């Protein structure tokens, strides 16, 4: 009897050991239902102590693998070498991934997702005809010829710019991080978050497209300041109609700002690229991280982070004279991090637009692209939704009226957080900016 009890206790300890390691290891799937179940009962502080004490050897092995990859990345410089290729199948659909090094600095997960330094580790990309342009969170700009995704290296080229030498230095700004990159009509736009004597803010800058040097000048000044650093800045830029662009801002942890029509915080606005004048497009946004405009049907699609849970995909069909309100900070399907739940769950009942889809637990939702059935690889209206926390792209097929979800596939990439994605119709691939290596992935449907 005593022997059986001992074996049972040993079995339980082994199960707990494996379960804990699944929780605390660096590459676990944060959306796995068993992991989520265990995390309900294991406080974060305890899981971290177990990781740092009991699991020190596996943790050191993980760190060693990361270090080896980083050494290889820096030794190859701007070559943009291919370092990974793999094929996989999800729900009877084939995918093929090629992964190339980028020279940008890596996110440091030990600092935590809200660390100021990690704010400079968000990187972005744009496809411009036969080239791909990229910018790092600290303002480094590079490009490569798009055809090189078919080769073993990207052969990247650096572009000088005046972000540090002029914009930051002359204005006495501390750089918090680049928040997006956008190109239209041979103009390069960036959103830049900074700190000065007035506090934290975000502005838009613009330069003529030039592959030797980018000379950025102030294009749009928000004149919005908030006192403390936070991650709710938004900053996405997207095309719009009538020679305008769209610009999104987060609520910056300023109470009621998203519902204040006199504030630019928590908004999506349109800006005339000639005059610089802006108009309010929508309000009630928490932290927009993805932005897309489908001109053919007049639809703005945005994604945004919820609080604890409640990440949203929002559809905003443009109607003349109507400004839609998406509900923050009154309605949310998430809860507060302090354990309280001060939010209304319904949006519609309180006069707000319901999310097209929401995610709880949060996936750390980021950039989104929409491909109509004319160009989509599946020949159906399709959303590709990228995520940070879930390390995935969600491929969502929609009906012809964009009202129902027909199917959904989750393409999981392990420990890689995804910051930005772009679709290249010429090669029928999605370019993915992974921020943990960092690297650029080329995902095809073969």
GIMOLIN-V907163 format. One line per field, one symbol per residue. ss: DSSP state (h for helix, s for strand, l for the rest). phi: phi as a letter, one per 40 degrees, with the letter a starting at -180 (. if undefined). burial: # if it has 16 or more other ideal C-beta (glycine too) atoms within 10 Angstrom, else .. Layout:
ss = ???
phi = ???
burial = ???
//
This chain:
ss = lhhhhhhhhhhhhhhhhhhhhhhhllllllllhhhhhhhllllhhhhhhhhhhllhhhhhhhhhhhhhhhhhhhhlllllssssssssssllssssssssslllllllhhhlllllhhhhhllsssssllssssslllllssssshhhhhllslllssssslhhhhhhhhhllsssssssssssllssssssssssllssssssssssllllssllsssssllllslllllllssssssllllsssssslllllllhhhlllllllsssssslllllssssssllllssssssshhhlsssssslllsllsssssssllllllsslllllslllsllllllllslllhhhllllllssslllllssssssslllllllllsssssssllllsssssssllllllsssssssslllllsssssssllllssssssllllssssssll
phi = .cccccccccccccccdcccccccccbcccbcccccccccbbddccccccccbcbcccccccccccccccccccccgccgccbaaababbfgbcbbbbbbcbcccccbcccgcccdccccbcbaaacbfcbbbbbcccgcbbaacdccccbcacfcbcbcabcccbdccccfccccicbababaffbbbbbbcabbcchbaabbbbbccacbabbcbcbabcfbbbcbcaccbghcbacacfgbbcabbccfgcdgccccccbccgbbbbbccccgcbbcbabgbcacbaaabbcdbgbcbbbaccccggdbbbbbccbdgbbcbbhcbbbaccbcccgcbcbccccccbgbccccabbbccbgcbcbbbbcccbcdcgbdbcbbcacccfabccbcbcccfbbccaabbccbgcccbcaaacbcdbfbbcbccbcccabcbbbbb
burial = ...................#####.#..###......##.......#..##...#...#..#...#..#...#....######...........#.###########.......#..##########...##############.#.##...##.#..#.###...##....#.##########...########....########......#.#..##.#.###..##########.#...###########..###...#########.#....#..##############.....########..#######.#.....############.......#...#....########.############...##..###################...#......#####.#########.....################..
//
